[in-house]
């Protein structure tokens, strides 16, 4: 998967999630997707490479980094709870969509009940 496809796939999936909001708190070069005021996806270019940065459960993050050469610890984030997806052959669109959804679910689960969006059945964990 090339960088443009990675960015487009991650953005499209994030935009389709209930109450997801795109913001620019770090400037126009950082697409920051939030739910309930909390970040679940960052889409940015790092050192000339387009990447997506996502929240992940620590054990899942470790397994993903082991299984996929293009998944590394979260750039400028907590390395245990965040991962970075980079362009390359070890990830595809289905995996990107799944990881964006998982990141969203993790963040929603951590929100106070009053701030959680109503989730359709397919998003309930």
N, C-alpha and C positions, 0 to 999 in steps of 0.2 A: 504494500500500500504506500502510495506517495504522500507527501506532506499535505498537499491540497485536499486530497480525498480524505485523509485523516481528519483534518479540520472540518471539512464539510459534513462528514458522517457524525462526528461528535456534536457539532452545533445543531444539526437537524434533529438528532435524538433528544438533546437537552430541550430544545424549543417545543418538542411534542409532550413533554412531561407537565403534569398539572402544577400550575402556579409557579413554574420556573421563570425567573427573571434574568435578563441580560443587563449587566451593569459594567461600568468602566472606572472602578475606584482606584486603579493603578495607572490610569492613562488610556489613551485610545488604542494602544497596541496590545492590551490585555483584555480579551473577552472573558468576563467573569460571570458564570451562571450561578444563581443562588435560588434557594427555596427557603421560605421562612426567615430570610435575612442571613442564611448561612451558605457558604460556598460549597458547591459540589463538583464544579468543573471550571478549569481555567484553560483557555485556548490562546496560545501565544507562540511567537517565534523566538527561539533561543539559539544564539550564535549561528544565525542563518538557517536554522532547521525548525520547521513547524512541528509543535508538540501539543499534546493534551495532557493535563495534569488532573488526576482524579483521586478521590478518597477511596480507600480499600481497607477491609478488615486486615489486621496485621498478619494473620496466618495466610490469608488469601494473597496478600501483597507479596509475601515471601515466595509462595508457590508460583505466582505469575512471573516474578522476576527470574525464577529458576527455569521455568518452562519456555519463556519467550525472550530472545535476545534484545528485542525492541521495547521491552518494559524494564524500566530502571526505577530507583528510588525517586520520590517526588522532588522536582526541582524547586529549591527555595521553600520547601515544606517539610513537615515532620516526616522523616524517612521511613518510619514504621507504619504510618497511617495513610500515606499518599504514594501514588505511583505516577510515573511519566511514561506516556506512550509516544514512541518516536516512529517516523516512517521506516518501513522495512518489510521484509518478507515473512516475519513470524506472527504478524497480526492481520486480521481481515475485518471487513465492515461488521460482520455479525459479532465478533468479539468486542469491537469498539462500542457498538450499541449496547451490548450486555454490560460492559464495564461502566458506561455512563449511567445506565439504569441502576446498577448496584450501588454506585456512588450516591446517587439521588436517594435511594432507599435508606442507606446508612445515615444520611443527614436527616431525612424525615424522621427516622426512628429516634434520633437524639433531640428532636424539637419537643418543647412542651406541648401537651395534647391540644391546647387551644390554638396553637400556631401551625399544626399539621394540616396539610391539605387533604381533602377527601380523595382517596385513591380508588381507581377502578380495580376490579378483582385481579387483573393480570399484573398489577404492581404491588399487590399485598404480599408480604413475605411470610 
